Amino acid sequence: MEIRENNKSTGQVVMKRAKRKYRCRVRSPETIRRTKQIRRNKANARERRRMHNLNEALEKLRRTLPQLPDEPKLTKIETLRMANSYIYALTQILSDDQEEEEEGQTVTPIHRGRSLYVSVDRKECRVCDPESFIR
């Protein structure tokens, strides 16, 4: 369905489509309330699943990081900071070894068979025996 309309500024006739009126189904307040509740429940389930997956990933990361036997469980932020420091320290060890190899020096495997412990609070690195860690 088209409607003719005169453009006042130019005097031309412009063809425009008429707006359709869609008939919507009238919903009762109870149906609307139920629909909102279902949407909210689905959103809650998605958020619960997301948090569950995040917590599982953090738990795997905690198990991967070296930890002293008498240390309490790390918080989420401590785990992330510890992982960041640990990765940085391992990268430094590898780059030091590469520099020694490039200079022609023999690399002594001082870290072979041992794990590196990185303190979250003091940002210190030290080499510890693997038996001193809990996995």
C-alpha positions as CSV (number, residue, x, y, z in Angstrom):
1,M,0.0,0.0,0.0
2,E,1.5,3.3,-1.0
3,I,0.5,6.9,-0.2
4,R,1.3,9.9,-2.4
5,E,2.6,12.9,-0.6
6,N,3.6,16.3,-1.9
7,N,7.0,17.6,-0.8
8,K,6.4,21.2,0.3
9,S,9.9,22.5,-0.4
10,T,10.3,21.1,-3.9
11,G,6.7,20.6,-5.0
12,Q,7.5,17.0,-6.1
13,V,5.1,14.1,-5.4
14,V,6.8,11.5,-3.2
15,M,5.6,7.9,-2.9
16,K,5.7,6.6,0.7
17,R,4.7,3.3,2.1
18,A,1.9,3.3,4.6
19,K,2.9,1.9,8.0
20,R,1.4,-1.4,8.8
21,K,-0.3,-2.1,12.1
22,Y,0.7,-5.4,13.4
23,R,-1.7,-7.2,15.6
24,C,0.1,-8.4,18.7
25,R,-1.2,-11.1,20.9
26,V,-2.5,-9.6,24.1
27,R,-0.8,-11.3,27.0
28,S,-2.1,-11.5,30.5
29,P,-0.1,-10.1,33.4
30,E,0.4,-13.7,34.6
31,T,2.0,-14.7,31.3
32,I,4.3,-11.7,31.3
33,R,5.4,-12.4,34.9
34,R,6.0,-16.0,34.0
35,T,8.1,-15.1,30.9
36,K,10.2,-12.6,32.9
37,Q,10.8,-15.3,35.6
38,I,11.9,-17.8,33.0
39,R,14.3,-15.3,31.4
40,R,15.7,-14.4,34.9
41,N,16.2,-18.1,35.7
42,K,18.0,-18.8,32.4
43,A,20.3,-15.7,33.0
44,N,21.0,-17.0,36.6
45,A,21.9,-20.4,35.2
46,R,24.2,-18.9,32.6
47,E,26.0,-16.8,35.3
48,R,26.2,-19.8,37.7
49,R,27.8,-21.9,34.9
50,R,30.2,-19.1,34.0
51,M,31.3,-18.8,37.6
52,H,31.6,-22.6,38.0
53,N,33.9,-22.7,34.9
54,L,36.0,-19.8,36.2
55,N,36.4,-21.4,39.6
56,E,37.4,-24.7,38.0
57,A,40.0,-22.9,35.9
58,L,41.4,-21.1,39.0
59,E,41.5,-24.4,40.9
60,K,43.5,-26.0,38.1
61,L,45.9,-23.0,38.1
62,R,46.3,-23.3,41.9
63,R,47.3,-27.0,41.6
64,T,49.8,-26.1,38.9
65,L,51.6,-23.4,40.9
66,P,54.2,-24.5,43.5
67,Q,52.9,-24.1,47.1
68,L,54.5,-24.7,50.4
69,P,52.9,-27.4,52.6
70,D,51.8,-25.1,55.4
71,E,50.4,-22.3,53.2
72,P,46.7,-21.6,53.2
73,K,44.7,-21.8,50.0
74,L,45.4,-18.8,47.8
75,T,42.6,-16.4,47.0
76,K,41.6,-15.7,43.4
77,I,43.7,-12.6,43.1
78,E,46.7,-14.1,44.9
79,T,46.5,-17.1,42.4
80,L,46.5,-14.8,39.4
81,R,49.4,-12.7,40.9
82,M,51.4,-15.8,41.8
83,A,50.9,-17.2,38.2
84,N,52.0,-14.0,36.7
85,S,55.1,-13.8,38.9
86,Y,55.8,-17.5,38.3
87,I,55.6,-17.2,34.5
88,Y,57.8,-14.1,34.6
89,A,60.4,-15.9,36.8
90,L,60.5,-19.0,34.5
91,T,60.8,-16.7,31.5
92,Q,63.8,-15.0,33.1
93,I,65.4,-18.4,33.8
94,L,64.9,-19.4,30.2
95,S,66.3,-16.1,28.8
96,D,69.3,-16.3,31.1
97,D,70.0,-19.8,29.9
98,Q,69.7,-18.7,26.2
99,E,72.1,-15.8,26.8
100,E,74.6,-18.2,28.3
101,E,74.3,-20.6,25.4
102,E,74.7,-17.7,22.9
103,E,77.8,-16.5,24.7
104,G,79.3,-20.0,24.3
105,Q,79.2,-20.8,28.0
106,T,78.1,-24.2,29.2
107,V,74.7,-24.1,30.9
108,T,74.6,-25.7,34.3
109,P,71.2,-27.2,34.8
110,I,70.7,-25.7,38.3
111,H,66.9,-25.8,37.9
112,R,66.6,-29.3,36.5
113,G,64.7,-31.6,38.8
114,R,63.6,-28.6,40.9
115,S,60.7,-26.2,40.9
116,L,60.8,-22.5,41.3
117,Y,58.8,-20.9,44.1
118,V,57.7,-17.3,43.6
119,S,56.5,-15.4,46.7
120,V,53.4,-13.4,45.9
121,D,53.9,-10.8,48.7
122,R,57.6,-10.2,48.5
123,K,58.1,-10.8,44.7
124,E,61.1,-13.0,45.5
125,C,62.2,-16.1,43.6
126,R,64.0,-19.0,45.0
127,V,64.7,-22.6,44.0
128,C,63.1,-25.2,46.2
129,D,63.1,-29.0,46.3
130,P,60.0,-30.6,44.6
131,E,59.2,-32.4,47.9
132,S,58.5,-29.2,49.6
133,F,55.5,-28.5,47.4
134,I,52.0,-29.7,47.5
135,R,50.4,-30.7,44.2
